[in-house]
Amino acid sequence: MRFLFLCLLFVMGQLCISASETFTGVITDTMCGAKPHTMMKGHTDPECVTMCVKGPYAYALSDGTNVIKLSDQKVAVKYAAQTVKVTGTYDEKTKTIKVVSIEPLEP
């Protein structure tokens, strides 16, 4: 019985991994979204994104058209305003990518 339970857990884990998708875009914030970070003169784009992620706002991924909130806010911090590849699953209900990993793309 225990072996069957462990096998079931393994199969469920594999299904979750295989359901992951890859998203590419720029790490931004839900306040500014896809708009350029030009309002905060004297600050770099990463500084602006970091400052904009205050209060109810969060890190997000922008592909130029869509802005999608990221579940993992701690990892997104180090990639502010960078073009990245996000691996994860998109939750239509919450409009959020459940992040498995974030990797920078070469400029």
Contacts in CASP RR format, 6 or more apart in sequence:
PFRMAT RR
TARGET T0000
AUTHOR 0000-0000-0000
METHOD contacts of the structure
MODEL  1
MRFLFLCLLFVMGQLCISASETFTGVITDTMCGAKPHTMMKGHTDPECVT
MCVKGPYAYALSDGTNVIKLSDQKVAVKYAAQTVKVTGTYDEKTKTIKVV
SIEPLEP
16 89 0 8 1.000
19 89 0 8 1.000
20 87 0 8 1.000
20 88 0 8 1.000
20 89 0 8 1.000
20 100 0 8 1.000
21 87 0 8 1.000
21 88 0 8 1.000
21 89 0 8 1.000
21 90 0 8 1.000
22 85 0 8 1.000
22 86 0 8 1.000
22 87 0 8 1.000
22 88 0 8 1.000
23 61 0 8 1.000
23 63 0 8 1.000
23 68 0 8 1.000
23 85 0 8 1.000
23 86 0 8 1.000
23 87 0 8 1.000
23 88 0 8 1.000
23 90 0 8 1.000
23 97 0 8 1.000
24 63 0 8 1.000
24 83 0 8 1.000
24 84 0 8 1.000
24 85 0 8 1.000
24 86 0 8 1.000
24 105 0 8 1.000
25 61 0 8 1.000
25 62 0 8 1.000
25 63 0 8 1.000
25 64 0 8 1.000
25 83 0 8 1.000
25 84 0 8 1.000
25 86 0 8 1.000
26 61 0 8 1.000
26 62 0 8 1.000
26 64 0 8 1.000
26 81 0 8 1.000
26 82 0 8 1.000
26 83 0 8 1.000
26 84 0 8 1.000
27 49 0 8 1.000
27 59 0 8 1.000
27 60 0 8 1.000
27 61 0 8 1.000
27 62 0 8 1.000
27 70 0 8 1.000
27 76 0 8 1.000
27 79 0 8 1.000
27 80 0 8 1.000
27 81 0 8 1.000
27 82 0 8 1.000
27 84 0 8 1.000
27 102 0 8 1.000
28 34 0 8 1.000
28 37 0 8 1.000
28 49 0 8 1.000
28 59 0 8 1.000
28 60 0 8 1.000
28 61 0 8 1.000
28 62 0 8 1.000
28 67 0 8 1.000
28 81 0 8 1.000
29 49 0 8 1.000
29 52 0 8 1.000
29 53 0 8 1.000
29 57 0 8 1.000
29 58 0 8 1.000
29 59 0 8 1.000
29 60 0 8 1.000
30 57 0 8 1.000
30 58 0 8 1.000
30 59 0 8 1.000
30 60 0 8 1.000
30 67 0 8 1.000
30 69 0 8 1.000
31 52 0 8 1.000
31 53 0 8 1.000
31 57 0 8 1.000
32 39 0 8 1.000
32 48 0 8 1.000
32 49 0 8 1.000
32 52 0 8 1.000
33 60 0 8 1.000
33 62 0 8 1.000
33 67 0 8 1.000
34 62 0 8 1.000
34 64 0 8 1.000
34 65 0 8 1.000
34 67 0 8 1.000
37 43 0 8 1.000
37 45 0 8 1.000
37 48 0 8 1.000
37 49 0 8 1.000
37 52 0 8 1.000
37 81 0 8 1.000
39 48 0 8 1.000
40 47 0 8 1.000
40 48 0 8 1.000
40 51 0 8 1.000
43 51 0 8 1.000
44 81 0 8 1.000
45 80 0 8 1.000
45 81 0 8 1.000
46 80 0 8 1.000
46 81 0 8 1.000
46 82 0 8 1.000
48 81 0 8 1.000
49 59 0 8 1.000
49 80 0 8 1.000
49 81 0 8 1.000
50 77 0 8 1.000
50 80 0 8 1.000
53 59 0 8 1.000
53 73 0 8 1.000
58 69 0 8 1.000
58 70 0 8 1.000
58 73 0 8 1.000
59 69 0 8 1.000
59 70 0 8 1.000
59 73 0 8 1.000
59 76 0 8 1.000
59 77 0 8 1.000
59 80 0 8 1.000
60 67 0 8 1.000
60 68 0 8 1.000
60 69 0 8 1.000
60 70 0 8 1.000
61 67 0 8 1.000
61 68 0 8 1.000
61 70 0 8 1.000
61 84 0 8 1.000
61 86 0 8 1.000
61 97 0 8 1.000
62 68 0 8 1.000
68 90 0 8 1.000
68 95 0 8 1.000
68 96 0 8 1.000
68 97 0 8 1.000
69 94 0 8 1.000
69 95 0 8 1.000
69 96 0 8 1.000
69 97 0 8 1.000
70 76 0 8 1.000
70 86 0 8 1.000
70 96 0 8 1.000
70 97 0 8 1.000
70 99 0 8 1.000
70 102 0 8 1.000
71 96 0 8 1.000
71 97 0 8 1.000
71 98 0 8 1.000
71 99 0 8 1.000
72 99 0 8 1.000
72 102 0 8 1.000
75 99 0 8 1.000
75 101 0 8 1.000
75 102 0 8 1.000
76 99 0 8 1.000
76 102 0 8 1.000
79 102 0 8 1.000
79 104 0 8 1.000
82 104 0 8 1.000
82 105 0 8 1.000
83 104 0 8 1.000
83 105 0 8 1.000
83 107 0 8 1.000
84 102 0 8 1.000
84 103 0 8 1.000
84 104 0 8 1.000
84 105 0 8 1.000
85 102 0 8 1.000
85 103 0 8 1.000
85 104 0 8 1.000
85 105 0 8 1.000
86 97 0 8 1.000
86 99 0 8 1.000
86 101 0 8 1.000
86 102 0 8 1.000
87 99 0 8 1.000
87 100 0 8 1.000
87 101 0 8 1.000
87 102 0 8 1.000
87 103 0 8 1.000
88 97 0 8 1.000
88 98 0 8 1.000
88 99 0 8 1.000
88 100 0 8 1.000
88 101 0 8 1.000
89 97 0 8 1.000
89 98 0 8 1.000
89 100 0 8 1.000
90 96 0 8 1.000
90 97 0 8 1.000
90 98 0 8 1.000
91 97 0 8 1.000
91 98 0 8 1.000
END
